[in-house]
Amino acid sequence: MLTDDVDTFTPVAHAAPKVRRYARELGVPLARVHASGPRGRILIRDVQAFVRQTLDLSGVHSEERE
């Protein structure tokens, strides 16, 4: 049931079961991943890009680069 309350509405992420499983194993919330596939489908490379971006923003790899 859809409501007008934006806080309770969670969009459905369109992804294949293989992609959903991969994201779940990595702890990635699919609702936060930018979809690049046809018709807004989330691909494995989208999940990988999200993880890469998250790690870069957190500075995890900054020690390795220096």
Residue pairs with C-beta under 8 A, 6 or more apart in sequence:
2 9
3 9
10 31
11 31
13 30
13 31
13 33
13 35
13 42
14 35
14 39
14 40
14 41
14 42
15 23
15 30
15 35
15 41
15 42
15 43
16 41
18 44
19 30
19 42
19 43
19 44
19 47
20 30
22 44
22 47
23 29
23 30
23 33
23 42
23 47
26 47
26 51
28 47
28 50
28 51
30 42
30 47
32 50
33 42
33 46
33 47
33 50
34 46
34 49
34 50
35 41
35 42
35 43
35 46
36 43
36 45
36 46
37 43
37 46
55 61
